[in-house]
Amino acid sequence: MKRSSAWLYFLLLCMAFPMASYADQLEDGTAAMKSGDYESAYQLLYPLAVEGNATAQESIGTMLCEGLGVGMDEIQAVSWYQKSADQGYATAQYALGAMYVNGRGVEKDVPKGLSLFAKAAQQGLVIAQQDAYALSFKEAQEGNVVASHNVAYMCLNGWAGEVNPYDCVKLLETAAQNGFAKSASALARIYSEGKYGIEPDEEKAAYWKDYQVVPVRSKPEE
């Protein structure tokens, strides 16, 4: 019985030490990167990235993207960011989104980049929230009613920082008045339920519930 217990203890130790070593290597690699010792960081983190560690994959992507301790390779950077983003790592989702928005290492695709920003933003990454809002706001200013609707929700959820929620609601009203039916429905719910710090208002809720949205027609081609 004692011999069995000893063997069990030995096996547990064998299992624990590799895990501790793995964690230490990730910690050491991350610390080296923060201190600017990129060559050491790359040597420590690359094997972990190959094994599938999302944090290490994002770090390797960043070093390749900026040429830190290794030759710059934006295409490979995108590949590593993608591996990490696929695991739901918010920082990688944001970084990959920036590559698409700016056309670095990949064909420029702003909508795809914005979608990745939004995924990272939904996990609470502040810089992703700010950039998603700024990018959508720019599109809204250019007359994109879907962007206006999205900007309003980003605003209501705090992605634009501290903003009066009634200013956010005005963006929804603009989208509804410009023909976006989902904005009218959203306004009806918000006023009915008193969401996002908006006082319940049955009169306004009824108004937006019955609002007849007139789709905005695009200009005919000349």
TAZI-V995960 format. One record per backbone hydrogen bond with DSSP energy under -1.0 kcal/mol. CO is the residue of the C=O (numbers start at 1). NH is the residue of the N-H. E is the energy in kcal/mol with one decimal. If there is no record, write none. Layout:
BEGIN
co & nh & e
CO & NH & E
CO & NH & E
END
This chain:
BEGIN
co & nh & e
1 & 5 & -2.0
2 & 6 & -2.2
3 & 7 & -2.3
4 & 8 & -2.3
5 & 9 & -2.3
6 & 10 & -2.3
7 & 11 & -2.4
8 & 12 & -2.2
9 & 13 & -2.0
10 & 14 & -2.1
11 & 15 & -1.9
12 & 16 & -2.2
13 & 17 & -2.5
16 & 20 & -2.4
17 & 21 & -2.8
18 & 22 & -2.4
19 & 23 & -2.3
20 & 24 & -2.6
21 & 25 & -2.5
22 & 26 & -2.0
23 & 27 & -2.5
24 & 28 & -3.1
25 & 29 & -2.5
26 & 30 & -2.4
27 & 31 & -2.4
28 & 32 & -2.5
29 & 33 & -2.0
30 & 34 & -2.2
31 & 35 & -1.8
32 & 37 & -2.3
36 & 38 & -1.7
37 & 41 & -2.1
38 & 42 & -2.7
39 & 43 & -2.0
40 & 44 & -2.2
41 & 45 & -2.8
42 & 46 & -2.5
45 & 49 & -2.5
46 & 50 & -2.4
47 & 51 & -1.5
48 & 53 & -2.5
49 & 52 & -1.2
53 & 57 & -2.4
54 & 58 & -2.2
55 & 59 & -2.0
56 & 60 & -2.6
57 & 61 & -2.3
58 & 62 & -2.1
59 & 63 & -2.3
60 & 64 & -2.4
61 & 65 & -2.4
62 & 66 & -2.2
63 & 67 & -1.1
63 & 68 & -2.3
64 & 73 & -2.3
73 & 77 & -2.1
74 & 78 & -2.2
75 & 79 & -1.7
76 & 80 & -2.3
77 & 81 & -2.7
78 & 82 & -2.6
79 & 83 & -1.9
80 & 84 & -2.1
81 & 85 & -3.2
82 & 86 & -2.5
84 & 87 & -1.1
84 & 89 & -1.6
85 & 88 & -2.3
89 & 93 & -2.1
90 & 94 & -2.5
91 & 95 & -2.4
92 & 96 & -3.1
93 & 97 & -2.2
94 & 98 & -2.2
95 & 99 & -1.7
96 & 100 & -2.0
97 & 101 & -2.7
98 & 102 & -2.2
99 & 104 & -2.3
100 & 109 & -2.1
109 & 113 & -2.3
110 & 114 & -3.0
111 & 115 & -2.1
112 & 116 & -1.9
113 & 117 & -2.4
114 & 118 & -2.5
115 & 119 & -1.8
116 & 120 & -2.1
117 & 121 & -2.9
118 & 122 & -2.4
120 & 125 & -1.7
121 & 124 & -2.1
125 & 129 & -2.0
126 & 130 & -2.6
127 & 131 & -2.3
128 & 132 & -2.5
129 & 133 & -2.2
130 & 134 & -2.5
131 & 135 & -2.5
132 & 136 & -2.2
133 & 137 & -2.9
134 & 138 & -1.8
135 & 139 & -1.6
136 & 140 & -2.4
137 & 141 & -2.2
139 & 144 & -1.9
140 & 143 & -1.8
144 & 148 & -1.9
145 & 149 & -2.2
146 & 150 & -2.5
147 & 151 & -3.0
148 & 152 & -2.0
149 & 153 & -1.7
150 & 154 & -2.5
151 & 155 & -2.8
152 & 156 & -2.5
153 & 157 & -1.7
154 & 159 & -2.6
155 & 158 & -1.5
158 & 161 & -1.5
164 & 167 & -1.7
164 & 168 & -1.2
165 & 169 & -2.1
166 & 170 & -1.3
168 & 172 & -1.2
169 & 173 & -2.4
170 & 174 & -2.3
171 & 175 & -2.0
172 & 176 & -2.6
173 & 177 & -2.7
174 & 178 & -1.3
175 & 180 & -2.3
176 & 179 & -1.7
180 & 184 & -1.0
181 & 185 & -2.1
182 & 186 & -2.2
183 & 187 & -2.4
184 & 188 & -2.1
185 & 189 & -1.9
186 & 190 & -2.7
187 & 191 & -2.6
188 & 192 & -1.7
189 & 193 & -2.9
190 & 194 & -1.8
190 & 195 & -1.2
191 & 201 & -2.4
195 & 198 & -2.0
201 & 205 & -2.5
202 & 206 & -2.5
203 & 207 & -2.1
204 & 208 & -2.5
205 & 209 & -1.9
206 & 210 & -2.0
211 & 213 & -1.0
END
